[in-house]
Amino acid sequence: MKISRFCALLATLVLALAPHVGGAAVMVDLLAATVPVVDQSDAERERGFRAGLGQVAVKLTGQRAVLDDPGVAQLVATAPQLVERYDYVQAPVAGSEPEVGGAPGFLLQVSFSASAVDAALRRLHVPLWPAQRPQLLVLASGSEADSAAVIEIARRVLAQRGVPVLEPLWDLEDRKAIGATHAGFDADRIAAVAHRYGASHWLALDPAVGADVVRGRWRLGGTGAPASATPTAESLTQWVEASVGDAVDQLAARLAYLPQAGTTTQALVIEDVHSYGAYRAVLETLGGLEFIRGIAVTAMAAGRLNVELQLDGDPNLLWAALDGNPRFGAVVPAVAAAPAAQLPVESTAQASAASTPTAEAAVQTAVAPAAEPAVERRYLWRGP
């Protein structure tokens, strides 16, 4: 990579309008989808509903392969029954997407019932990716024009998958951290910039556009084992879509959980809770984590809040969520938590099959029985 190419890389870290820096962000549109349709006929609208629910299923599970699950396919077929609201907007003018069947049409904007879709996916026992998702630092190499094109496509794909994106300031401190030499895929230098902004994960895209084919490498770094691949495609759009899609599948596999028939009881202590406002903020923060199915306050004295949580899934999901939230400061527990169970990327569509219980078994082995509360964990409250 030449210096000029690297300078272009510096200029192409992108922002998906996240209101806070670092931590996890809740995507408010996980139950919404936008689908291009030819017209407003009943048949085309129902087709759009099914396509939209397919998009939602992928966002909620984090895996594109979930659509190959027979149960999910049957769920998608019932999409019209799960619609909460919908609307049409005019499709962009000719020359911009989307177009359907060569003719500009409409964009069908549809939202589905959160409770109905959640209940259906839980019955199918497919992995779920919590809505509190890490902001992803994204960078691309190449010429200025190519980088801009890569970033634009990546932003669209990440929005469709429900992944928030973070952009640094690219001030002197950032440029000093990333360096002035060949560092496009230097994990340590990229991680230094990510650390400044509290981004626990980053994605680097390095396409090489040839006369007939696009090759290149993508790399996912940050918390967890690194992942990378070198796909090929016929166009830059196809390459970026495939690369970002694969990377998100990998990211989601680290963070998804399998809903359980019962719940796990986990004791938790939050210290430095010295006001009613802080007390309410702690409970509201915990209540916003969808894998927490119940909260019971067991004691409150001298700024020390004791709660018991009913968890749906691996307790390490809770620790990952709290560790990634700047309002909580971890206090080393007396007994270390078990290593987090990571879901296999390709197991999503097979999770309900008796012949392939790998993902389910991996999660269940990390979950303590509900009748035996897990070891108490302590955190310091750093919020208002």
PyMOL commands that set and color helices and strands:
alter all, ss='L'
color gray80, all
select helices_A, chain A and resi 3-10+42-61+64-68+70-77+79-82+114-124+144-161+172-178+187-196+236-255+276-287+316-323+345-350+358-364
alter helices_A, ss='H'
color red, helices_A
select strands_A, chain A and resi 24-26+32-37+83-90+106-112+132-134+136-140+165-166+201-209+214-222+227-229+232-233+264-271+292-301+304-311+328-331+374-381
alter strands_A, ss='S'
color yellow, strands_A
deselect
rebuild
show_as cartoon
